[in-house]
Amino acid sequence: MNTEKNKISRVKEAILTADQNSSLKDVINRDEPVFSGIRMLYSTNFSGAPLQVDDSLKHIISGIFAKDRLLAYSDSIRNEMELGTSVICFKQRALLDTNLLSDLPKYFKGVDITTAEKVEDVLIVIERVYGGGFDYSFAMLENLRQFTCDNNPHPVNKVSAAIYFDHKLRGAINKSNTEGDIFEPYIEQAETIWMSFRSSEVMWGLIDRRDLIYAVMLKTFYMCWASTNITIERALHSIVDYCLDELGVLPFKEIYFAWKVVIGFSVGFFTPVFDEASLKSPKNDSVRRIGALAWDLFIFRFTETLLTEETGNNFYIPSVTTLDKGLLDTISSCPVKAMISFPELKYVETIFEDELLFQQCLDSSISAKQKERIFDVNRDIKGAKKSRQYISISISELEKSISKLNSKR
């Protein structure tokens, strides 16, 4: 197990400690053996495929990566490049955000909505720029719990509208389908898709990953609101204890997001995604806003799993639609440098541009006792995550604690 952890750490170290002007080849040459077997997308301004979103479209759709161009790496690409050239296939489609999926039924039925112009712009981009390629699975995940509620027709309506749009793009809508409810021919298919999601352990596993972010965010905001003169070192130490004791894992990306929050409270400068009144002090809607934030932050965890969809020289490049500024702020506040898949380890890692500084802060805050627990030779590469029940209890208690804080103000 230590060998697996060591491989991941060495790959990250090679990337994060490389000079700003280093080429990807330079980065790999620093520790070439550990890059064997991985698949990677690497963000750069100097070379590579210009696959990021055009500036003119960034108000409605955003790429995930920090820089303008992308380089791909795998064993097959490396071997082919050594012989001369390599042909790489980049696949693109737009991930629909929840707000867009929610507005589709009203938009297609001609209901007056404030976002109509933006919705139309996004749909045009999907057709003209992405060749009709779009994906609504992220938005479905956010709506999965709604689908399991009693007598809630909205999730099926939303997916029916997405299926209608797909048929419209392919010119597959018959004139008979334009009379009455335009979504009626697609309701059965939408229900089938939802039933598949509801019965999928993979989908509920992704929900658990989102809830892990939610739990860490609740703990972080509660701690920042309940404490005075908070410091980054003391806050990270407490968050590490919480993760090990209550969650059973040490989720580095979730703690990275927590670090971003703590910086705002400790130095007074909040990055855009955390710069709103309900996140700076407890309000009536603070728990709800933290929940929405957790979904926005989950976009990184979700998109990194898409790296595992393809093999060889094929890579999927995600772009995310957005009808509000929140998701754009999230992506800009957490700039992605690289996404790496370790197929043999069944492990995927996102590396952020400022992650080296985060790791330095985290390392200085972790005690010898905590390190002993973290680096236990018997500890699995993904930790020892506690059951859903215990994480739910922790979330429930933190929600109540935040509500009590608000009632005292």
LOBA-532985 format. One record per atom (N, C-alpha, C): x, y, z; residue in three letters. Coordinates in pm, whole numbers, plus 50000, padded with zeros to 5 digits. Atoms other than C-alpha are relative to their C-alpha. Last residue first. Example, Ala and Ser with C-alpha at 12.3 -4.5 7.8 and 13.67 -1.06 7.14 Angstrom:
499184988149994SER513674989450714SER499235010950073SER500894988150000ALA512304955050780ALA500905012050000ALA
***
This chain:
499594986950052ARG472815365251668ARG498845009849995ARG499404992249891LYS472085335451894LYS500355014249956LYS501054995849908SER469645320151643SER500535008650114SER500814989350062ASN472365319451376ASN498975005450097ASN499164988150009LEU474755299551595LEU499215011849946LEU499954994349866LYS471945275351677LYS500865012650001LYS501304993649975SER471305269551306SER499985006550137SER499994987450075ILE475025262651256ILE498705007650021ILE499084990949932SER474985236651533SER500055013549932SER500674995049880LYS471875220051388LYS500885010250072LYS501094991250045GLU473515216851044GLU499285006250119GLU499394987450041LEU476665203151212LEU498945009949950LEU499584992749879GLU474665176551397GLU500615013549964GLU501194995449929SER472875165451079SER500385008350122SER500594989150078ILE476115163350881ILE498815006050075ILE499104988649989SER477795142351152SER499435012249928SER500144994949863ILE474815118951173ILE500855012550018ILE501294993149993SER474795115050794SER499775006150138SER499804987350070ILE478515106750798ILE498715008150003ILE499224991349912TYR477845080351064TYR500285013649936TYR500754996249880GLN475005064350867GLN500785010050086GLN500874988850032ARG476865064050534ARG499285005350124ARG501245002850070SER479465040950680SER499185012749981SER501055005249915LYS482925053050774LYS498714998249919LYS501224992049994LYS485655057050516LYS498924993350084LYS500945009649945ALA488815037850598ALA498675007150023ALA500384998449861GLY491415055850387GLY499064989050046GLY501164991149994LYS491495056850009LYS499485001750142LYS499694988050078ILE495025042549985ILE498875010150003ILE500255001250143ASP494135018250264ASP500285013149929ASP501064991250047ARG495735022550607ARG499874999049849ARG501215008050021ASN497714992350725ASN498835008449947ASN499775009250113VAL501055010050680VAL498764991749969VAL500065013849950ASP499835038550904ASP500094990449881ASP499035008350071PHE500775070650727PHE500124985850056PHE500144998550145ILE497695090550825ILE500894990249924ILE501275006050043ARG497545077751184ARG499895000249847ARG499915014449970GLU501225084551254GLU498754992949955GLU499225006350108LYS500895118051078LYS500134985050021LYS500865000950119GLN498115127751320GLN500744993149885GLN501005010349973LYS500295119551620LYS499074998149881LYS499345013050013ALA503225139151478ALA499004988650022ALA499145004149889SER500965169251437SER500624986349973SER500255013749956ILE499595182551107ILE501014996050108ILE501085000249901SER499575220451069SER499754986150059SER499574992949880SER502935224250894SER498964999550111SER498925007649935ASP502025197150644ASP500445006750130ASP500575011949937LEU498715213950562LEU501074992450078LEU500804995649886CYS500315247850495CYS499464987950077CYS499054994849902GLN502975232050272GLN499275004650126GLN499355011549938GLN500325211350094GLN501015004450105GLN500955006749911PHE498245242650031PHE500684988550073PHE500124991549882LEU501245261149890LEU499054993850101LEU498735001349927LEU501915231949656LEU499965008450127LEU500055011249907GLU498235230949560GLU501304998250079GLU499424995549873ASP498185265649409ASP500084988950104ASP498824991550022GLU497685254549048GLU500695003850130GLU500294985950018PHE495315226349144PHE501295008149990PHE498964991549941ILE495975189349093ILE499705014549967ILE499964986650059THR493055165649038THR501065008150072THR499524988549923GLU493625129049118GLU499935012849918GLU499914988350085VAL491965096749003VAL500345012150087VAL499894987549925TYR492395062349157TYR500175011549903TYR501394995650003LYS491585027349036LYS499865013050081LYS500384997449861LEU495125017849140LEU498535003450013LEU499705012049923GLU495925001548806GLU499565001550146GLU500925011250027PRO494105029448621PRO500254987650086PRO499125011349972PHE496005058148790PHE499174987349982PHE500635012849969SER494175087548633SER501084989550020SER499215012150020ILE495585122648646ILE499204987850041ILE500825011049951MET493955156648607MET500714987149962MET499965013150067ALA496245186648579ALA498974990750060ALA498745001450074LYS496665223648663LYS500034986949921LYS499495013750015VAL493115231148776VAL501244999849911VAL499465002750135PRO492355266548898PRO500684986349990PRO499245012449980CYS490205266449216CYS500594995649865CYS499364999649869SER488775301649245SER500874987950027SER498904990450003SER488045303948871SER500755000650133SER498965004850090ILE486015271748877ILE501205009449997ILE499415012249945THR483995281749181THR501174995449916THR499114996049891ASP483425317249056ASP500704987850060ASP498844993750063LEU482005303548730LEU501025004150105LEU499165010850051LEU479745280648932LEU501235005449930LEU499435008349895GLY478405309849134GLY500934989249950GLY498604996849979LYS477965334448847LYS500684990550099LYS499754990249894ASP474695320048728ASP501505001250024ASP500914988650015LEU473385302948414LEU500195010350111LEU500414993649876THR476255278548385THR499135012149970THR500904988750023THR477335253148127THR499655006350135THR501194999649916VAL480355231548209VAL499165012349966VAL500324985849981SER483095220547971SER498665000450071SER501304994549958PRO484635185947986PRO499955015249997PRO499764986649948ILE487525172147776ILE498655006350039ILE501234992049996TYR487325134447722TYR500305013350069TYR500234992549878PHE490545117447618PHE498725008349988PHE501284993049999ASN491385090547364ASN499785006750136ASN499774986150042ASN495005080147306ASN498725008349997ASN499034997550107GLY494735047747501GLY500215014749974GLY498735007149986THR491565045347708THR500945004149888THR499305003750122GLU488405065947766GLU501294992550031GLU500925005050103GLU485855069148044GLU500714994449878GLU499935014650005THR488435071448325THR499114994249890THR498715003650059LEU489035108648269LEU500124984849984LEU500215001450144LEU485315113348334LEU501294996549928LEU500395013850027THR486015106348703THR499794997749850THR498805008350000GLU487965139048716GLU499654985449974GLU499314999650129THR484855157648600THR501264991450000THR500775006550106PHE482795146348900PHE500784999649869PHE500005014449976ARG485385154449165ARG499274992649887ARG498635004750022PHE485915188849017PHE500104984950020PHE499765000750144ILE482175195548980ILE501404994949970ILE499995014050043PHE481785186549349PHE500294998649850PHE498645005249981LEU482765222149436LEU500124985549953LEU499114993150093ASP479505234949285ASP501434994650010ASP500265005250135TRP477515208349467TRP500905006849898TRP499445013650006ALA479165217149799ALA499784993749863ALA498554998950021LEU478415253949736LEU500634986249986LEU499834996550141ALA474705245949701ALA501485001149965ALA500395011750080GLY474755228050036GLY500185002549852GLY498865009349991ILE476705256650194ILE499704987449920ILE498954994850087ARG474005280250063ARG501264991350005ARG500395002450140ARG471245258950217ARG501105004749904ARG499905014550023VAL473035258250552VAL499664996749855VAL498605004050010SER473535296150536SER500174985049971SER499815008850116ASP469915304350452ASP501424994749988ASP501085009850011ASN468865318550789ASN500214990149887ASN501294993850035LYS472255335250830LYS498944989049992LYS501205008550006PRO475555324850990PRO498725008049977PRO500555000949865SER478455347850895SER498694992249991SER499084992649913LYS480765350450594LYS499535000150146LYS498835008549975LEU479045323050391LEU501015007050090LEU500455012049929SER475565338950397SER501134990150027SER500394997249861ALA477065372950309ALA499674987350078ALA501424996449992GLU478855361649994GLU499595000450146GLU500214985949967ASP482555359849905ASP498525003749991ASP500384999449859PHE483195322449921PHE499615014150045PHE501025010149974VAL483245316449542VAL499525000350145VAL501374997050045PRO484995349649481PRO498944989850040PRO500065002750143THR488075342849699THR498555000849956THR500785011650042PHE487735359150038PHE500064998449849PHE500194999650146PHE490425382250174PHE499314987249956PHE500994990150041GLY490195389250547GLY499815001449850GLY499314988150053VAL493435372150647VAL499045010749949VAL498764997249927SER492145344650879SER500685012849952SER500284995949863PHE488505343350768PHE501275004050075PHE500864988249996GLY489275343250397GLY499775005150141GLY499194988450038ILE492195319350433ILE499185012850008ILE499314995249880VAL489905295250620VAL500865012249969VAL500954993349913VAL487615291350318VAL500725006750117VAL500414987850070LYS490455283350077LYS499025008250086LYS498864990649990TRP491845258450327TRP499665013349935TRP500104994349865ALA488425241650342ALA501105010450023ALA501094990450005PHE488545236949963PHE499845006950136PHE499534988850082TYR491965220650000TYR498925010849990TYR499264991649906ILE490535199550283ILE500625011849926ILE500984993649915GLU487945186150037GLU500695009350100GLU500644989550080LYS490715179449787LYS498965007650082LYS499144988450022PHE492805161450047PHE499325011149921PHE500254996250139PRO490055137950169PRO500735013049965PRO499374986950007LEU491545123250489LEU499895004749855LEU499124997850115VAL489205094350561VAL500665013750013VAL499185011950022GLY487345079350857GLY500965001249883GLY500235004950136LEU484595105650840LEU500824987449969LEU501435000750034GLU484185114851207GLU499724993849863GLU500875005449894ASP487605108351361ASP498574997649954ASP499545013249955LEU489975111751064LEU499024993850100LEU500065009550111CYS488045140050898CYS500404985950044CYS501405002850032TYR487445158951223TYR499894989349891TYR500555008349893ASP491085155951329ASP498554996149970ASP499405013250017VAL492215169050989VAL499484990550108VAL500715006550111ILE489745197951021ILE500554986049975ILE501325004249952SER491125207151364SER499224992649891SER499785010849902HIS494735208051238HIS498654994550048HIS499725012250075LEU493615228150934LEU500234988250093LEU501225004550068ALA492025254251160ALA500234986949925ALA500895006049900ARG495035256951392ARG498734994649935ARG499395012149945GLU497425262351101GLU499074993150099GLU500035010650100ILE495205286750913ILE500514987050059ILE498805000550082THR494625308251220THR499914988349904THR499665013050056ILE491315317951380ILE501275001049914ILE498564999850032ASN491225349851586ASN500484986549946ASN499454986450015THR487775341551722THR501504999049975THR498694996949943SER485995308751672SER500355014749982SER500055001749854ALA482335299651623ALA501295004150068ALA500994991149939TRP482025313451270TRP500034999650152TRP499614986150027CYS485265297951143CYS499045009850066CYS498794997149924MET484525264351309MET500425014749983MET500384999549859TYR480985263451173TYR501205004150086TYR500724987449976PHE482255272750826PHE499585001150147PHE499094988650018THR484855244950828THR499295013250031THR499064999549888LYS482605217950974LYS500885012549991LYS500774996649881LEU479845225450723LEU500915001550121LEU500354985850009MET482385225750437MET499185004450122MET498784992349972VAL483845192350547VAL499725015049994VAL499645001749858ALA480385176550565ALA501215008550037ALA500994992649921TYR479315190750227TYR500354999450149TYR499684985850014ILE482505178450059ILE499085008350089ILE498744998549930LEU481855143550198LEU500475014649993LEU500334997649860ASP478255147250085ASP501255001150086ASP500474986149984ARG479485151349728ARG499725003050146ARG498824991450018ARG481465119149755ARG499635014750013ARG499215000649877ASP478425101349901ASP501245008949991ASP500724991749903ILE476355113149606ILE500765000350132ILE499674986250035LEU479035098149380LEU499285009950093LEU498624998049955GLY478635064949562GLY500475014149969GLY500104996949858TRP474885068049513TRP501395001650062TRP500584986749984MET475545070449141MET499875003850147MET499004990150042VAL477905040449142VAL499475014150022VAL499104997849888GLU475475019549345GLU501055010549966GLU498565001250026SER472945024149065SER500835002950126SER499565013549962SER469275016849143SER501514998049987SER500405003049862ARG468185053349147ARG500524986550048ARG499204992149904PHE470205061848837PHE499684995950143PHE498645005150009SER468645033548636SER500925007350098SER500015012649926MET465185043448758MET501384993750000MET500014997149857TRP465915078848642TRP500004987250084TRP498684994849964ILE466915067248295ILE500065002850150ILE499065011250005THR463775046148267THR501405004350041THR500235008049881GLU461615075248380GLU500964988250007GLU499464992549886ALA463165097348114ALA499834992150129ALA498545001250007GLN462505070947846GLN500645007150118GLN499665013849965GLU458855068547954GLU501524998049999GLU500175002149856ILE458515106447955ILE500424985950041ILE498685002849941TYR459975111147606TYR499914997150150TYR499355011750061PRO456835109947389PRO501294995650068PRO500685012849974GLU455005132747638GLU500684987949936GLU499095009449933PHE457585160647621PHE499404986250020PHE498895003450090ILE455755181647358ILE500974990050063ILE498784999449921ASP452565180447565ASP501184995549914ASP500165003449859GLY449735187347319GLY501305001950075GLY501344997049950GLU450705187146951GLU499884995650146GLU500074985849968THR454355189446848THR498635004150052THR499504997649865ASN454945151946863ASN499875014550042ASN501035004549906SER452705145646563SER500415002650144SER501024989549987LYS455075166846357LYS498944996250101LYS501095001050098ASN457815141646427ASN498985011050023ASN501324997049943ILE460935151646619ILE498964999549889ILE500785012249982ALA464075133846496ALA498645002350063ALA501104999150095GLY465955163446349GLY499074988150008GLY499835010550102ARG469065152546538ARG498895000249895ARG498694998250063LEU469235184746740LEU500204990349885LEU500104988150082LYS465495182246809LYS501315002649925LYS500745003750121HIS465875146746933HIS499905011849904HIS499135009150075ASP468555158147179ASP499334995849869ASP498964991850063PHE466405187447289PHE500944991449915PHE500664992550109TYR463455164047354TYR501035008349924TYR500155009950108ILE465755141747560ILE499355006449878ILE498665002350054ALA466775172047768ALA499954989949885ALA499654988350080ALA463115181947811ALA501384998549937ALA500805000850123SER462235146747926SER500335011649907SER499305009450089VAL465125149248173VAL499244998149870VAL498724994450039LYS463635180448329LYS500734991049901LYS500234989450098ASN460085167048331ASN501305005849948ASN500335006550128VAL461235135048502VAL499755010449892VAL498815006650056PRO462975155048777PRO499734993349865PRO499044991250066HIS459935178248815HIS501254992949946HIS499915002350144PRO457165152948878PRO501165007349932PRO499244988650053ASN457615150449257ASN500224997949850ASN500804991850092ASN454915127849397ASN500715012749953ASN501375003550039ASP456865114749696ASP499435010049901ASP501064994149916CYS460605121549699CYS498624995949948CYS500475010049904THR463045097249530THR498935005450093THR500725010550072PHE463405119849227PHE499424989650095PHE501344994950031GLN464315148949455GLN499174989449930GLN500805001049877ARG467195128349594ARG498605005549979ARG500335014049971LEU468535123349244LEU499144998650125LEU501465001649989ASN468315160249147ASN499584986050044ASN500474990049904GLU471985168749208GLU498504998850023GLU499515003749867LEU472945136149040LEU499475009650105LEU500855010749949MET470715144748746MET500444995650139MET501234993949951ALA472545177848701ALA499044989550055ALA499654992449879PHE475845159148674PHE498755006450061PHE499885009149887SER474295133748434SER500385007250129SER500754994449888TYR473065160348189TYR500114991250125TYR500105010349897ASP475595155047909ASP499285006150120ASP500234994949866PHE475865174047582PHE499684988550095PHE499595008649889GLY477185168447231GLY499755006550135GLY501165006749939GLY475155185746961GLY500354991250117GLY500595009750092GLY478195193846750GLY498844992450057GLY499795013649950TYR479965210147045TYR499324989349913TYR498615001849955VAL480455244446889VAL500274985550040VAL499024995150097ARG477315248546677ARG501454997250038ARG500225004450138GLU474685227846858GLU501165003549908GLU499985014650001ILE475915231347215ILE499864994849857ILE498605004149986VAL476685268047153VAL500124984749996VAL499364997250128ILE473135273947026ILE501464995550002ILE500465010350093LEU471715256647334LEU500605002049861LEU499335012749969VAL473835278647559VAL499624989249900VAL498594998950038ASP472705310747390ASP500754986950024ASP499915000750146GLU469045300347413GLU501455000549954GLU500315013750039VAL469385293347784VAL500144998449849VAL498825008149972LYS471105326847834LYS499784985449959LYS498954996250095GLU468285345347660GLU501274991750020GLU500305004950135ALA465585326647849ALA501125002949900ALA498765005550057THR467155332148193THR499854995949854THR498974989550004THR464435355548323THR501274995449931THR499035001649893ILE461705330648234ILE501115010349982ILE499154988349983ASP458505335548029ASP500924997950121ASP500314992849877VAL457115301147949VAL501005011550016VAL500264985950024GLY457555291447585GLY499605007950122GLY501454998150003LYS457195253947635LYS499615014749986LYS500545006350120PHE460825248247537PHE498485001449989PHE499504993550121TYR462025273647791TYR499354994149875TYR500684987250018LYS459805261148072LYS500435006849871LYS501435002350026PRO461015225148035PRO499235013049974PRO500325005250134LEU464675236047990LEU498514997749978LEU500704990150083ASP464885257848302ASP499584994749863ASP501264996249937SER465725230148548SER499185009549914SER500925011450014LEU468365215448317LEU498645003450059LEU500405001050141LEU469975249948294LEU499014988549980LEU500904988950033ASN469955255448670ASN499514999249855ASN501345002449949THR471385220948736THR499025011049962THR500144997449857ASP474425225448515ASP498554998750041ASP501054990649961LEU474595208648176LEU499995001850151LEU500715004949883LEU477955192748097LEU498955010450040LEU500334990349895ALA478955202247744ALA499244993250113ALA501444998049988ARG480655176847522ARG499755009350118ARG500584989249923GLN484165172347394GLN498484999350003GLN501454999750012LYS486255143047276LYS499455010850092LYS500634992749890PHE489985147147221PHE498505000749974PHE501404996550023CYS491545120546997CYS499435006650126CYS500794999849876ILE495345119446999ILE498595004749967ILE501344994850029VAL497505109346702VAL499144998550125VAL501095007549938SER501145105546804SER498675006649965SER501224992649967THR504255116246617THR498964990750062THR500264988750090GLY507885105246572GLY498815008350042GLY499805004250140LEU509005071746713LEU499735011449901LEU498605004050012GLU509485084747069GLU500344995849857GLU499224987850014MET506155102347031MET501494996949986MET500154995150137GLU504465068846970GLU500825012649976GLU499315009250091ASN505835053947291ASN499935004749855ASN498554998949981ARG504855084447496ARG500754991149902ARG499594987350058ILE501355084947350ILE501515001750011ILE500065001550145SER500885047947424SER500445012849930SER498905008450047ASP502095051947781ASP500024999049848ASP500245013949965SER499725080847841SER501194992049950SER498885009349981TYR499905118747829TYR499464986250036TYR500415013149951ALA497625146247700ALA501214990950012ALA499145010850047LEU498475183047668LEU499504986950060LEU499915012749928LEU495895210347702LEU500944990449931LEU499775011850083ARG495825247147610ARG500154987450086ARG500724999650128ASP494435279647751ASP500114987349917ASP499284993950112LYS495405275148118LYS499224998249869LYS499574986249973ALA493405269448437ALA500575006949877ALA498564998049982PHE491445238248341PHE500395014750004PHE499595003349864ILE487735232548402ILE501455004250026ILE499135011549992GLY486325249648094GLY500434997850144GLY498644998749949SER483415273248131SER500754986849987SER499385013249999ILE480085279947966ILE501475001550038ILE501025010549997ILE477595308747984ILE500584985950006ILE501094995849912HIS479665340048058HIS498924989250012HIS499745003449860LYS482755322847919LYS498955005150097LYS501045008949951LEU481435322647563LEU500074997650151LEU501314994350029SER483335352247413SER498854991750058SER500324989249906ASP486525340747585ASP498605005649981ASP499694986950055ASP486515308147388ASP499545011050096ASP501154992350048VAL486305277147605VAL500455013749952VAL500754992849899GLN489475256347636GLN498905008449935GLN501335005849977LEU490475231447369LEU499215006950111LEU500794988549951PRO493475248647215PRO498554996050025PRO501244997750074ALA495505216047187ALA499215011650061ALA501135008849979GLY499065216547316GLY498785004249922GLY500175009550111SER501755242447362SER498794991350030SER498904999650097PHE502735272547574PHE499814990849880PHE500224989050095ASN499755282247787ASN500964999549882ASN498844991650030THR499565249447978THR499595011449907THR500364986650047SER497105225248140SER501235008749982SER499124990149939TYR497975188248166TYR499745013649936TYR500254987750074LEU495575159448101LEU500725011250075LEU500004986649944MET496955126648230MET499615010549897MET500594992050107ARG496765089148195ARG499815014050056ARG501004989749970ILE499075068648415ILE499415005849872ILE501335005349973GLY500765035148346GLY498935010450028GLY500395011850077SER504355047348373SER498614995350044SER501034996050095PHE504575082248522PHE499524988349913PHE501294999649930VAL506435068648826VAL498865004149908VAL500605013149970PRO509375057348610PRO498615000750062PRO500715006950108GLU509965092248460GLU499364986750040GLU500215012749928ASP510865111548774ASP499234990549908ASP499524998349863ARG512205145448658ARG499864987150081ARG498605004449991ASN511805134548296ASN500565001350141ASN499965014749997ILE508025137548332ILE501424994950019ILE500645004649876VAL508185174448422VAL500124984950013VAL499094997049890ASP510665182348146ASP499454994850132ASP498895009750012LYS508465164547892LYS501015002150113LYS500485012449942LEU505495184948017LEU501084989349993LEU500905007250091SER507515216147944SER499514987550070SER499665013750041SER508955236148231SER498974994349903SER499795000650144ASN508335273748234ASN500364986049950ASN501184994850069GLN506815274948582GLN500104998649849GLN499914985850033ASP509625253148719ASP498805004249916ASP499344996550125ALA508525219048843ALA500015015049979ALA498724993549972THR507665214749211THR500775003549873THR500154988049920LEU503965207749159LEU501315007550024LEU500814989750067ILE504285183348870ILE500025013150078ILE499344996450127ALA507145161949000ALA499265011349930ALA498824992049969GLU505665162649351GLU500705004649873GLU500444986749960LYS502275150849227LYS501195009250028LYS500564993650120VAL503815121349042VAL499595014450033VAL498874996350086ARG505955112949347ARG499535006749871ARG499294988549942SER502985114049584SER501135004749910SER500864988250014ILE500875091249363ILE500745012450049ILE500104997050143LYS503695065649333LYS499195012849978LYS498754993850042ASN504425067149706ASN499965003949853ASN500014986249951LYS500805060349797LYS501235007549951LYS501034992950075GLU500865029249577GLU499945014850041GLU499484998450137THR504175017249722THR499025007949916THR499104988549998ASN502875023550076ASN500575002849862ASN500824988050000MET500005000050000MET500855012650000MET
***
